[in-house]
Amino acid sequence: MRGVVESSGDARAGTGAMAERHPAIAVTRLVVSPLAANCYLLCCRATGDLIVVDAGDDAPRILWTIDKLTGNHRERVRLIVNTHGHADHTAAVAELRAPGALGPAPVLMHPADGAVVAGNAADARRYLGRDYTPVPPDRPLREGDEVRFGECALRVIETPGHSPGGICLYGHGLVLTGDSLFRRGVGRWDFFKGDRDALLGSIRDKVLTLPPDTVAYPGHGEATTLGEERAENPYFQDED
């Protein structure tokens, strides 16, 4: 399924308009895969350095967009980060790491999702209609670690429950929530090693406690703010 690109220059309502709020980071979203997953390209405005977050499919389009953003300087891509290991968020990683693409850009992920990545082949064939080559992380990410690119840094928040190694990335007025928190929803917990209580607890205690004007960029669907989700997300309305 082809998606749209919404970047920090898009003044329409929705994800593109929210992306204009970040003076330090330019946010570009690509909707990839038949499951309409969000892949994000984050660019440090001061240096032009990029990271790729959740490369779930459609590697040629991801690379085309990187070339457009960098003026064909793919070496500006410093890292590939997985918010979790499911196939619709990682299937393009091997293609991006191939010679002639991004080369040896380090892959970062929470180590608890290593078994998820290793076992993705069947799900990739069933849901994405494609082969899958697992790429283990070069560096593990854990609570409190920082993902740095250029002059920007995003802090790792562990949010297990949708998968055992799910994480969010927080900083500069934004949080990438993967498949943990969606606009007016949360991720499923009926997958391998899913845990409803862990998912809802980590969102409630570690994500919704961030400043309310923080823009949340989820793994599927449109961006939102944490203030909106505190007020309107049905999974957290009986807790006040």
Secondary structure, DSSP 8 states (H G I E B T S, - for coil): ----EE-TT--STTHHHHHTT-SSEEEEEEEETTTTEEEEEEEETTT--EEEE---S-HHHHHHHHHHHHTS-GGGEEEEE-SS--HHHHTTHHHHTSTTTT-S--EEE-GGGHHHHHT-HHHIIIIISS-------SEE--TT-EEEETTEEEEEEE-TTSSTT-EEEEETTEEEEETTEETTEE----STT--HHHHHHHIIIIITTS-TT-EEEESBS--EEHHHHHHH-GGGTT--
